[in-house]
Every structure is written in structure tokens, then in C-alpha cells.
């Protein structure tokens, strides 16, 4: 098996592959994008996700053929005793139409994480790697770059291009280089891989469930928090958005300090554990007021 599949093997960033899909799979990819284009309800949305469980029978069949192809055996990197298991529960088709990263006039809410520097997960299981694969299904992308920030490399994904990266380790960011409108359709596949594996298949399957639970939680937040209309959707969306706001930790420190001064000077609260609870309560109350403002603004003026 060709061991040149991976473009980078980095102790910190993990393994990363940048390449093009083999010719035998390209007709299937064309059929997938043709089927999916008609299922996108609103092409003005910044993002639209369709998870594997929601694919119709025809889409599932074609995506299964892509995922089950021997091409992905290269994820084992020519190592012996390799266990490779697909995580189809996390697979998706994804419509992306990001605004400019330089002039964000639109609040992205739950979709904010897609356009900021981030890793996709937080785990690091010994001897086990989890890979996310992104495959371009459309052409015309000349300005949306998926960049691996710490490797100083990336790809403007077009038809048949693919990226593979470590779900837990690889820092990346979607960067839109100009204001021109650029929409893309992407297929995302996922595999858990144990090279030179010292574990049983059952153990690897158990580890896979941790990734699935993590994905279900983040998926719920993203689904509910993107393009919010209800109060709880603004709540989730603003959490996602604020967490990625530059220098947000400094704002929290400043507000917390002001709260502490007021509690001490005005209410004579002692600096102890109870003070911490008061500060957390005040921060939560402030956040709820902000959520209420955004929700009422939508209710009365239809402004997000």
C-alpha cells in the first residue's frame, strides 16, 4: 500500500493528507452532488448540514460506496495489525456559503466555529486516531481556503479535492479571502484508526462511541444555534459565538472584577467561596439579558 498518502506526519498536529480523489470514484461523487443540490432549501444560508441518518436511500447507497472503497485503507499508513472502522453516524453533506472573514456584518451564532481557528474535538486516546475527511464536490472556489494554521498549508477545495486531518489534533480555519460570493458543497467522512493495534475491535468500537456522543452534543448546539428564531436557539447560538470572540476572556475578567468591586463596596460581601457563586450568578444573569435582547430584536424587527 502506498505510504505517501499523508502529506504531513506531525507529533502535535497529527497526520494530514492533501490530495485528489481517484478517478474510479469521481462519477459517484458527481451523482452525489447532483442529488444533493436540489435538497438545499435556501442557498443564502452560511451553512446547511445534512447528516447521514437523514440521507435518502439513494444518497446513502452512493456515499456508502465512497466510504467503503479500498482507497481509504491508506489511512492505516502501511502499518500492520491496523483496525479501521467507519463512523458513518458522523458523515454528512455540507453546503457552505461563508461571509467574508474580514467584514463580518452577519452574526453567525452557532455557525461561528466553522470560520475560526479550531480543533474539531478534544480527545487523545492512546494508539487511536480519529480522522475527518472533507471532499470537494463543486468547482468555482477561488477564495475560500481551508488552512492548517500550524502547518502553514491548506487547500481551496474544489471538485475531487480532499483533505484528511486528525479530528483531535489538527488546528484549522476556513478563511474567505475576498467578498465575492463563493458557495461549496462538501462531503465529510469519518474513520477511527488503530495502527499496530494492541486493542480488540470491540475496544476500538467503544472508543468510537465517545466521539459519537461528543458529535451529537456539538451537532445539537450547531443545529439549534445556527439561524436562531426561538429563545433557546439564541441562547445556544450566542454561547458558540461569544466563545470565539477575540479577547472574550479579557471581557469576562473585566466584568467579573466590576461585579466583585460592587459586591464588596455596595453589599459588603466578603471575599470567599460565596463571592464566587455571586459572580457566576451575575455573569449568567447578564448573559440572559443579552440573549433576551437578541431574541426580542428578532421577534419585533426580524434582525439577527
Secondary structure by P-SEA (a helix, b strand, c coil): ccccccccccccccbbbbbcccccaaaaaaaaaaaaccccccccccccccccccccaaaaaaaaaaaaccccccccccccbbbbbbccccbbbbbbbccccccccccccccccccccccccccccccbbbbbbbbbcccccccccccccccccccccccccccccccccbbbbbbbcccccccbbbbbbbbbbbccccccaaaaaaaaaaaaaaaaaaaaaaaaacccccaaaaaaaaaaaaaaccaaaaaaaaaaaaaaaaaaacccccccaaaaaaaaaaaaaaaaaaaaaaaaaaaccccc
